[in-house]
Amino acid sequence: MSQAIRLEVESAKGQQTILVGRGRPRLLTEILRRERLPLNTRCGQRGLCDGCIIELLEGTLVKASTGEKVTTGSVRGCEYRLDDTPVRIRIPARSLLAYEPQAVSEFRLNVPRAHDPVWQTVAAPITALKRRRPIRGLPATTGYATMEYRDDHWLVTGVAAQPPARALGVAVDIGTTTVAVMLVDLADGKILGRCADFNKQMHLGDDVATRIGLCAADKTMLGQLQEAVVNQTIVPLLDACLRQARADRAEVKAMAVAANTTMLHLFAGVDPTPLGVYPFQPAFLNHRPLELSALPGVSVHLLPSASAYIGADLTAGILASGLAYDDGPSMLVDVGTNGEIILKNGHHLLGCATAAGPAFEGAGLTNGIRAGAGAVERIFLTSRPFAVQARVIGDTKPIGICGSAYVDLLAEGRRVGLLTPTGRFQNDGAGDWLRRHDDGLALRVARGQGNREILISETDVAHLLQSKAAIGAGILTLLERAGLKPGDIQRLYMAGGFGMHIDIPNAIACGLLPGFEPRQVQVVGNTSLAGAYLALLDCGALDEIGRISQRIEIVELNLDPQFESRYIDQLSLP
């Protein structure tokens, strides 16, 4: 008898045969992940969405939870495992986590910077440096000094008779979903290359909670997660940037990294398990210099965080957006799986993180996907006659719907009378655009490959209302703490990739930004990457981010007696 089970796979990547040892895990998602065919397990493999649907063409699959066997049809890859017989499956394009990510590496800098890089090559006589600032190890000779910023002071690492070669730095934003990398000339701050890709940790766990859980259950997972983000994600992105700039890796001297607190722990190889259980205690929050074997000779600087759920991505954003120096009152809002919100009122900074859930990234929704090629990114509705127009990212057939289009649906649906205040569809002239689906109605948005209908169901709308209610209630809670109303806010800085792509008037109309007006909102892009760029080029900015992180008063929303009431109020559409 053969010692391996034969699994034949058809996908957009072609056909391939996988031999699965009988002692190996047989769950389809795990097998395919190891073979670099990760499925779209956007609900964290809990069987709550259809992101990982595969088609069984031949053979038998077994439902892992019940032992039930199927021999045909479509099933969720996270729920089924191989039997003892050969199997042939097809992975639809929308189920394969391989489309091009729509990662944002653009940003708006609202603050000036000095030129004082965290790694610095100084082309000046050493004697002149002694008048510049205290520097440890500065020899009493002539020539040129190479310096690094370590542990809050400058340290001479080399002396040369001739001016040194070009020195490059790398700014990195590590998101749970995507990673953005930017190559910078440290001499003048010029951006030489930009690249982005999915965070390869997604092949092991789709969200922060899952990755923390993996480390808690299996101590070897910490190394695998670090390998995934450093060696499999950041290093290839850096090499791609170097090719753009026609530069060599030996020229790279420093790296500044911004990310949420969990991502920084995983990047550094530090166990994040305490972040998943009360009292949610991080192993570190301060600026953390380190060296990585994958990047020899590169001085790596992790930016300071404020708490377990207000990470360096937010502290960097507070600086880069200009919020830190805004006369205010002003706010910074970054909408993702967690909605992070900062309020500045006078010299006082309040911060909170609200569990918006991953609905705006497509998780748990009938046809939801992350932004990328084939995603419906905008939806437009007309009422007389009723019609739906969809705009798709890339020159391709739609495969699903991303968050910005869902925001459009909530606002436009209410405007034309398609949606009731409670999020129910009403057939007011919508005709065959609406159809029965599961326990309610669904709206046909577009048709994809094979004439497959791309739908938004009433259950999807309910999930979206929960996500937008969490953000809206978080905003209103911070305002209430400060005795303010939305109209009192001088500027609301909308950060992150989601904020770059949504229609701001629609975000206001659906209640995601409750009570605001478009004139108050400024879209600032990837402020996490912007903060890393600033810290790379100005060590004073790195120090300032550290001071900002210690000033933020963290508001625990679950302890606020009025938060639940505000959340319930925000569940309806205005």
C-alpha positions as CSV (number, residue, x, y, z in Angstrom):
1,M,0.0,0.0,0.0
2,S,1.2,3.5,-0.9
3,Q,2.5,5.5,2.1
4,A,1.1,8.8,0.6
5,I,-2.3,10.1,-0.5
6,R,-2.4,11.6,-3.9
7,L,-4.0,15.1,-4.1
8,E,-4.4,16.7,-7.5
9,V,-5.1,20.4,-7.6
10,E,-6.3,22.6,-10.4
11,S,-6.0,26.4,-9.8
12,A,-5.1,29.6,-11.5
13,K,-1.5,28.6,-10.9
14,G,-2.0,25.5,-13.1
15,Q,-2.2,21.8,-12.2
16,Q,0.0,20.1,-9.7
17,T,0.1,16.8,-7.7
18,I,0.7,16.8,-4.0
19,L,1.6,13.6,-2.1
20,V,0.5,13.8,1.5
21,G,2.1,11.4,4.0
22,R,-0.4,9.4,6.0
23,G,1.1,10.7,9.2
24,R,0.8,14.3,8.2
25,P,-2.1,16.8,8.8
26,R,-4.8,16.2,6.2
27,L,-7.0,19.3,6.6
28,L,-7.1,20.9,3.1
29,T,-6.2,24.4,4.3
30,E,-3.0,23.1,6.1
31,I,-1.9,20.9,3.1
32,L,-2.4,23.7,0.6
33,R,-0.8,26.3,2.8
34,R,2.4,24.2,3.0
35,E,2.4,23.9,-0.8
36,R,2.2,27.7,-1.2
37,L,-1.4,27.5,-2.2
38,P,-3.0,29.3,0.7
39,L,-6.7,29.6,0.8
40,N,-8.6,32.8,1.7
41,T,-9.3,31.8,5.3
42,R,-10.5,35.3,6.2
43,C,-12.6,34.1,9.2
44,G,-9.7,32.4,10.8
45,Q,-10.7,28.9,9.7
46,R,-13.8,29.0,11.9
47,G,-16.2,28.0,9.0
48,L,-18.0,31.3,9.1
49,C,-17.4,32.4,5.5
50,D,-17.1,31.0,2.0
51,G,-13.6,32.4,1.4
52,C,-11.9,29.0,1.2
53,I,-14.5,27.2,-1.0
54,I,-13.0,24.5,-3.1
55,E,-14.7,22.2,-5.7
56,L,-14.4,18.4,-5.2
57,L,-14.0,16.8,-8.7
58,E,-13.1,13.2,-7.8
59,G,-12.6,11.2,-4.6
60,T,-13.9,11.6,-1.1
61,L,-13.4,14.3,1.5
62,V,-14.3,14.0,5.2
63,K,-15.8,16.8,7.4
64,A,-13.3,17.0,10.2
65,S,-15.9,17.9,12.9
66,T,-18.5,15.1,12.2
67,G,-16.8,12.5,10.0
68,E,-19.4,13.0,7.3
69,K,-18.1,12.1,3.8
70,V,-18.8,13.9,0.6
71,T,-18.0,12.8,-3.0
72,T,-19.0,15.9,-5.0
73,G,-19.8,19.6,-4.8
74,S,-18.3,22.6,-3.2
75,V,-17.0,22.6,0.4
76,R,-15.0,24.8,2.7
77,G,-11.4,23.9,2.8
78,C,-11.1,24.7,6.5
79,E,-13.7,22.1,7.4
80,Y,-12.7,19.1,5.3
81,R,-9.8,16.7,5.3
82,L,-8.5,14.0,3.0
83,D,-9.7,10.4,3.3
84,D,-7.4,7.5,2.5
85,T,-8.1,7.7,-1.3
86,P,-6.8,9.9,-4.1
87,V,-8.7,13.2,-4.5
88,R,-8.9,15.8,-7.3
89,I,-10.0,19.4,-6.5
90,R,-10.3,22.7,-8.1
91,I,-9.6,26.0,-6.3
92,P,-11.7,28.9,-7.7
93,A,-9.7,32.2,-8.3
94,R,-11.5,34.0,-5.4
95,S,-10.6,31.2,-2.9
96,L,-6.9,31.4,-3.6
97,L,-5.0,33.9,-1.5
98,A,-2.8,34.9,-4.5
99,Y,-4.2,38.0,-6.1
100,E,-2.2,41.2,-6.1
101,P,-2.7,43.1,-2.8
102,Q,-3.8,46.7,-2.9
103,A,-1.3,47.9,-0.3
104,V,-0.9,51.6,0.3
105,S,2.6,53.0,0.5
106,E,1.5,56.6,-0.2
107,F,1.2,59.1,2.6
108,R,0.9,62.8,3.4
109,L,3.6,64.2,5.7
110,N,2.2,67.1,7.7
111,V,5.3,67.9,9.7
112,P,8.8,69.1,8.8
113,R,11.9,67.0,9.6
114,A,15.5,67.6,10.4
115,H,18.2,65.5,8.7
116,D,19.7,63.4,11.4
117,P,19.4,59.8,10.3
118,V,19.4,56.9,12.8
119,W,22.4,55.5,10.9
120,Q,24.6,58.3,9.7
121,T,27.6,58.6,7.5
122,V,29.3,61.9,8.2
123,A,31.4,63.4,5.5
124,A,33.1,66.0,7.6
125,P,36.3,66.2,9.6
126,I,36.1,64.4,12.8
127,T,37.3,67.4,14.7
128,A,34.3,69.3,13.5
129,L,31.9,66.6,14.8
130,K,33.0,67.4,18.4
131,R,31.2,70.7,18.2
132,R,28.0,69.1,16.8
133,R,26.7,66.9,19.7
134,P,28.0,64.4,22.2
135,I,29.3,61.3,20.4
136,R,30.7,58.3,22.1
137,G,33.9,56.8,20.8
138,L,34.9,59.8,18.6
139,P,38.7,59.5,18.1
140,A,41.0,62.4,18.3
141,T,42.1,62.0,14.6
142,T,41.2,63.4,11.2
143,G,39.2,61.6,8.6
144,Y,35.5,60.6,8.2
145,A,33.4,58.9,10.9
146,T,30.6,56.3,10.4
147,M,28.1,56.6,13.3
148,E,25.0,54.7,14.5
149,Y,22.3,55.8,16.9
150,R,22.1,53.2,19.6
151,D,20.4,53.3,23.0
152,D,19.6,57.0,22.7
153,H,23.2,58.1,21.9
154,W,25.5,58.3,18.9
155,L,28.3,55.7,18.6
156,V,31.2,55.7,16.2
157,T,31.4,52.4,14.4
158,G,34.2,53.2,11.9
159,V,36.8,55.7,10.7
160,A,37.9,56.2,7.2
161,A,40.4,58.4,5.4
162,Q,38.0,58.9,2.4
163,P,34.3,59.9,2.3
164,P,32.2,56.8,2.7
165,A,30.0,55.2,0.0
166,R,26.3,55.7,-0.3
167,A,24.2,54.6,2.7
168,L,20.6,53.5,2.3
169,G,17.8,53.0,4.8
170,V,14.6,51.1,4.8
171,A,11.2,52.2,6.2
172,V,8.8,49.3,6.9
173,D,5.1,49.1,7.8
174,I,4.1,45.7,8.9
175,G,0.4,45.2,8.8
176,T,-1.5,42.1,9.8
177,T,-2.5,41.7,6.1
178,T,0.0,43.6,4.0
179,V,3.6,44.8,4.4
180,A,4.9,48.0,2.7
181,V,8.7,48.6,2.3
182,M,10.4,51.8,1.1
183,L,14.0,52.2,0.2
184,V,15.5,55.6,1.1
185,D,18.8,57.4,0.4
186,L,19.9,58.5,3.9
187,A,22.0,61.4,2.5
188,D,19.0,63.3,1.2
189,G,15.8,61.4,2.1
190,K,15.0,60.6,-1.6
191,I,12.7,57.6,-2.0
192,L,14.4,55.1,-4.3
193,G,11.9,52.3,-4.3
194,R,8.5,51.1,-3.0
195,C,7.2,47.6,-2.8
196,A,4.3,45.9,-1.0
197,D,3.0,42.4,-0.6
198,F,0.8,40.2,1.6
199,N,2.3,39.4,5.0
200,K,3.3,35.8,4.6
201,Q,2.2,35.1,8.2
202,M,-1.2,34.8,6.7
203,H,-0.3,31.4,5.4
204,L,0.0,30.3,9.1
205,G,-2.8,32.4,10.6
206,D,-5.1,35.0,9.2
207,D,-5.4,37.4,12.1
208,V,-3.6,38.6,15.2
209,A,-5.6,36.5,17.6
210,T,-4.9,33.3,15.6
211,R,-1.2,34.0,15.5
212,I,-1.1,34.7,19.2
213,G,-3.0,31.4,19.7
214,L,-0.5,29.5,17.5
215,C,2.4,30.7,19.7
216,A,0.5,29.8,22.8
217,A,-0.2,26.2,21.6
218,D,3.1,25.5,19.9
219,K,6.3,27.2,20.9
220,T,7.9,26.4,17.5
221,M,5.3,28.6,15.8
222,L,7.1,31.8,17.0
223,G,10.1,31.0,14.9
224,Q,7.9,30.1,11.9
225,L,6.0,33.4,12.2
226,Q,9.2,35.4,12.5
227,E,10.6,33.6,9.4
228,A,7.4,34.3,7.5
229,V,7.5,38.1,8.0
230,V,11.3,38.6,7.9
231,N,12.7,36.1,5.5
232,Q,9.6,35.4,3.3
233,T,8.1,38.9,3.2
234,I,10.4,41.8,4.1
235,V,13.7,40.5,2.6
236,P,12.1,39.8,-0.8
237,L,10.4,43.2,-0.8
238,L,13.7,44.8,0.1
239,D,15.5,43.0,-2.7
240,A,12.8,44.2,-5.1
241,C,13.3,47.8,-4.0
242,L,17.0,47.4,-4.5
243,R,16.5,46.2,-8.0
244,Q,14.3,49.3,-8.6
245,A,17.1,51.5,-7.4
246,R,19.9,49.5,-9.0
247,A,21.5,49.2,-5.5
248,D,23.2,46.6,-3.5
249,R,22.2,45.1,-0.2
250,A,25.6,46.0,1.3
251,E,24.6,49.7,1.0
252,V,21.6,49.2,3.3
253,K,22.6,50.4,6.8
254,A,19.4,51.0,8.8
255,M,15.8,50.0,9.0
256,A,12.9,51.6,10.9
257,V,9.9,49.4,11.5
258,A,6.3,50.5,12.5
259,A,3.6,48.0,13.3
260,N,1.0,47.0,15.8
261,T,2.4,45.7,19.1
262,T,1.8,42.0,18.2
263,M,3.5,42.3,14.8
264,L,6.5,43.9,16.4
265,H,6.8,41.0,18.9
266,L,6.6,38.5,16.1
267,F,9.1,40.4,14.0
268,A,11.6,40.5,16.9
269,G,11.0,36.8,17.8
270,V,9.5,37.7,21.1
271,D,6.6,35.5,22.4
272,P,3.3,37.5,22.0
273,T,1.2,35.1,24.1
274,P,0.7,37.5,27.1
275,L,-0.9,39.9,24.6
276,G,-3.8,37.5,24.2
277,V,-4.8,37.1,27.9
278,Y,-5.6,39.6,30.6
279,P,-3.9,41.9,31.6
280,F,-2.5,42.0,28.0
281,Q,1.0,42.8,29.0
282,P,3.5,43.4,26.2
283,A,7.1,42.2,26.7
284,F,8.3,45.6,25.4
285,L,6.9,48.9,24.3
286,N,9.9,51.2,24.0
287,H,12.2,51.8,21.1
288,R,13.9,48.5,20.5
289,P,17.1,48.3,18.5
290,L,18.1,44.8,17.2
291,E,20.0,42.9,14.6
292,L,18.7,40.2,12.4
293,S,20.7,37.3,10.9
294,A,18.7,37.7,7.7
295,L,19.9,41.3,7.4
296,P,23.5,41.3,8.5
297,G,25.0,44.8,9.0
298,V,21.6,46.5,9.1
299,S,20.8,48.4,12.3
300,V,17.1,47.7,12.9
301,H,14.9,50.0,15.0
302,L,11.4,49.1,16.2
303,L,9.4,52.2,16.9
304,P,7.8,52.7,20.3
305,S,4.3,51.5,21.1
306,A,1.8,52.8,23.7
307,S,0.0,49.7,24.8
308,A,-1.0,46.2,23.8
309,Y,-3.6,47.6,21.3
310,I,-2.2,51.0,20.5
311,G,1.0,50.1,18.7
312,A,3.9,51.9,16.9
313,D,1.7,52.2,13.8
314,L,-0.5,54.6,15.7
315,T,2.3,56.5,17.6
316,A,4.1,56.9,14.3
317,G,0.9,58.2,12.7
318,I,0.3,60.7,15.5
319,L,3.6,62.3,14.6
320,A,3.5,62.0,10.8
321,S,-0.1,63.2,10.4
322,G,0.7,66.3,12.4
323,L,-1.8,65.4,15.1
324,A,0.9,65.7,17.8
325,Y,1.3,69.4,17.1
326,D,-2.3,70.2,16.0
327,D,-4.0,73.0,18.0
328,G,-7.1,70.9,17.8
329,P,-9.2,69.4,19.0
330,S,-8.4,66.8,16.4
331,M,-8.6,63.1,15.8
332,L,-6.7,60.3,14.0
333,V,-8.8,57.3,12.9
334,D,-7.4,54.2,11.4
335,V,-10.0,51.6,10.3
336,G,-9.0,48.0,10.1
337,T,-9.8,44.7,11.9
338,N,-9.3,46.9,14.9
339,G,-10.4,50.5,14.7
340,E,-7.8,52.6,16.4
341,I,-8.8,56.1,17.4
342,I,-6.7,59.0,18.9
343,L,-8.1,62.2,20.2
344,K,-6.0,65.3,20.9
345,N,-7.6,67.9,23.0
346,G,-5.1,70.6,24.2
347,H,-2.0,68.7,25.4
348,H,-4.1,65.7,26.3
349,L,-4.0,62.5,24.1
350,L,-6.7,59.9,24.5
351,G,-6.5,56.6,22.6
352,C,-8.7,53.5,22.2
353,A,-8.9,50.4,20.0
354,T,-12.3,49.0,19.1
355,A,-12.9,45.5,17.8
356,A,-14.5,46.5,14.5
357,G,-14.0,42.9,13.3
358,P,-12.7,42.0,9.8
359,A,-15.9,42.7,7.9
360,F,-14.4,45.7,6.1
361,E,-11.7,43.4,4.9
362,G,-14.3,40.9,3.6
363,A,-14.2,38.4,6.4
364,G,-17.5,36.6,7.1
365,L,-19.3,38.1,4.1
366,T,-20.8,36.2,1.2
367,N,-18.5,37.6,-1.5
368,G,-16.1,39.6,0.6
369,I,-12.4,39.8,-0.3
370,R,-9.5,42.1,0.6
371,A,-8.7,45.0,-1.8
372,G,-6.8,43.6,-4.8
373,A,-7.1,42.8,-8.5
374,G,-10.7,41.6,-9.2
375,A,-12.2,43.3,-6.2
376,V,-15.3,45.5,-6.6
377,E,-14.0,48.7,-5.0
378,R,-16.9,51.1,-5.7
379,I,-20.7,50.7,-5.9
380,F,-23.0,53.3,-7.4
381,L,-26.9,53.0,-7.2
382,T,-29.5,54.8,-9.2
383,S,-33.2,54.8,-8.2
384,R,-35.2,55.6,-11.4
385,P,-34.8,53.1,-12.8
386,F,-33.0,51.1,-10.1
387,A,-29.6,49.9,-11.2
388,V,-26.2,48.9,-9.7
389,Q,-22.9,50.0,-11.2
390,A,-19.7,48.4,-9.9
391,R,-16.1,49.5,-10.4
392,V,-13.5,46.8,-10.3
393,I,-9.8,47.0,-9.4
394,G,-7.7,46.0,-12.5
395,D,-8.8,44.9,-16.0
396,T,-10.4,41.7,-14.9
397,K,-13.7,40.0,-14.1
398,P,-14.9,40.7,-10.5
399,I,-14.2,37.9,-8.0
400,G,-15.5,39.6,-4.9
401,I,-16.2,42.9,-3.0
402,C,-13.8,44.9,-0.8
403,G,-14.5,47.2,2.1
404,S,-14.7,50.5,0.3
405,A,-17.6,49.2,-1.9
406,Y,-19.4,48.0,1.2
407,V,-19.3,51.5,2.6
408,D,-20.8,52.7,-0.6
409,L,-23.6,50.1,-0.4
410,L,-24.6,51.2,3.1
411,A,-24.7,54.9,2.2
412,E,-26.1,54.6,-1.3
413,G,-28.6,52.0,-0.3
414,R,-30.0,54.2,2.4
415,R,-30.0,57.2,0.0
416,V,-32.1,55.5,-2.7
417,G,-34.4,53.8,-0.3
418,L,-33.0,50.2,-0.9
419,L,-32.1,49.8,2.8
420,T,-34.2,50.4,5.9
421,P,-32.6,52.1,8.9
422,T,-32.1,48.5,10.4
423,G,-30.3,47.3,7.3
424,R,-33.0,45.3,5.6
425,F,-33.5,45.4,1.8
426,Q,-36.8,46.6,0.6
427,N,-37.9,45.9,-2.9
428,D,-38.8,49.5,-3.9
429,G,-38.4,49.1,-7.7
430,A,-35.2,47.0,-7.4
431,G,-36.8,44.3,-9.5
432,D,-34.5,41.3,-10.3
433,W,-31.5,43.0,-8.7
434,L,-32.8,41.5,-5.4
435,R,-33.3,37.8,-4.9
436,R,-33.9,35.3,-2.1
437,H,-30.7,34.2,-0.3
438,D,-30.5,32.0,2.7
439,D,-32.8,33.6,5.3
440,G,-33.3,36.9,3.6
441,L,-32.7,39.0,0.5
442,A,-29.5,39.7,-1.4
443,L,-28.5,42.4,-3.9
444,R,-26.7,41.4,-7.1
445,V,-23.8,43.7,-7.5
446,A,-22.0,42.2,-10.5
447,R,-21.4,38.9,-12.4
448,G,-18.0,37.3,-12.3
449,Q,-16.3,34.5,-14.1
450,G,-18.7,31.8,-15.4
451,N,-21.6,34.3,-14.9
452,R,-21.4,33.8,-11.1
453,E,-23.4,36.3,-9.2
454,I,-21.5,38.6,-6.8
455,L,-24.0,39.2,-4.0
456,I,-24.4,41.3,-0.8
457,S,-26.9,39.6,1.6
458,E,-28.8,41.0,4.5
459,T,-26.6,39.0,6.8
460,D,-23.6,40.8,5.2
461,V,-25.2,44.1,5.9
462,A,-25.8,43.1,9.5
463,H,-22.0,42.3,9.9
464,L,-21.1,45.7,8.3
465,L,-23.4,47.6,10.6
466,Q,-21.7,45.9,13.6
467,S,-18.3,47.0,12.3
468,K,-19.2,50.5,11.6
469,A,-21.1,50.7,14.9
470,A,-17.9,49.7,16.8
471,I,-15.9,52.5,15.1
472,G,-18.7,55.1,15.5
473,A,-19.2,54.2,19.2
474,G,-15.4,54.4,19.8
475,I,-15.2,57.9,18.3
476,L,-18.2,59.1,20.3
477,T,-16.8,57.6,23.5
478,L,-13.5,59.5,23.2
479,L,-15.4,62.7,22.4
480,E,-17.7,62.3,25.4
481,R,-14.7,61.7,27.7
482,A,-13.3,65.1,26.5
483,G,-16.7,66.9,26.6
484,L,-16.7,67.4,22.9
485,K,-19.0,66.8,19.9
486,P,-18.2,65.9,16.3
487,G,-18.7,69.5,15.2
488,D,-16.0,70.7,17.7
489,I,-13.3,68.7,15.9
490,Q,-11.1,70.9,13.7
491,R,-9.5,68.0,11.7
492,L,-10.1,64.3,11.5
493,Y,-7.1,62.6,10.0
494,M,-8.2,59.4,8.1
495,A,-5.3,57.0,8.1
496,G,-4.5,53.7,6.5
497,G,-5.2,51.9,3.2
498,F,-8.9,51.7,3.9
499,G,-9.1,55.4,4.5
500,M,-7.3,56.1,1.2
501,H,-9.9,54.2,-0.8
502,I,-13.3,54.9,0.8
503,D,-15.6,57.7,-0.3
504,I,-15.5,60.1,2.7
505,P,-19.1,61.5,2.2
506,N,-20.4,57.9,2.1
507,A,-18.4,57.0,5.2
508,I,-20.1,60.0,7.0
509,A,-23.5,59.2,5.5
510,C,-23.5,55.6,6.7
511,G,-22.4,56.5,10.2
512,L,-18.8,55.2,10.1
513,L,-17.8,58.8,11.0
514,P,-20.9,59.9,12.9
515,G,-21.8,63.5,12.9
516,F,-18.8,64.8,10.9
517,E,-18.7,66.8,7.7
518,P,-16.4,66.2,4.7
519,R,-14.6,69.5,5.2
520,Q,-13.3,68.2,8.6
521,V,-11.7,65.1,7.1
522,Q,-8.2,64.9,5.7
523,V,-7.0,61.6,4.2
524,V,-3.3,61.1,5.1
525,G,-2.6,57.6,3.8
526,N,-0.2,55.2,5.4
527,T,0.9,57.2,8.4
528,S,2.6,54.2,9.9
529,L,5.0,54.0,7.0
530,A,5.3,57.8,7.1
531,G,6.4,57.7,10.7
532,A,8.9,55.0,10.0
533,Y,10.3,57.2,7.2
534,L,10.6,60.1,9.6
535,A,12.3,58.1,12.3
536,L,14.7,56.7,9.7
537,L,15.9,60.2,8.7
538,D,15.5,62.1,11.9
539,C,16.5,60.5,15.2
540,G,14.8,63.4,16.9
541,A,11.5,62.1,15.4
542,L,12.3,58.7,16.9
543,D,12.7,60.3,20.3
544,E,9.5,62.3,19.8
545,I,7.5,59.1,19.0
546,G,8.8,57.7,22.2
547,R,7.5,60.7,24.1
548,I,4.2,60.5,22.3
549,S,3.7,56.9,23.3
550,Q,4.1,57.8,27.0
551,R,1.6,60.6,26.8
552,I,-1.4,58.6,25.5
553,E,-4.1,57.8,28.1
554,I,-5.5,54.5,27.1
555,V,-9.3,54.2,27.3
556,E,-10.6,50.7,27.8
557,L,-14.0,50.7,26.0
558,N,-15.2,47.6,27.7
559,L,-15.0,49.5,31.0
560,D,-16.9,52.5,29.8
561,P,-20.5,52.2,31.2
562,Q,-22.0,54.0,28.1
563,F,-20.1,52.3,25.3
564,E,-22.6,49.5,24.9
565,S,-25.5,51.9,24.7
566,R,-23.6,54.0,22.1
567,Y,-22.8,50.9,20.1
568,I,-26.4,49.9,20.0
569,D,-27.4,53.3,18.8
570,Q,-24.9,53.2,16.0
571,L,-26.2,49.8,14.7
572,S,-28.8,51.6,12.6
573,L,-28.3,53.6,9.4
574,P,-28.9,57.4,9.7
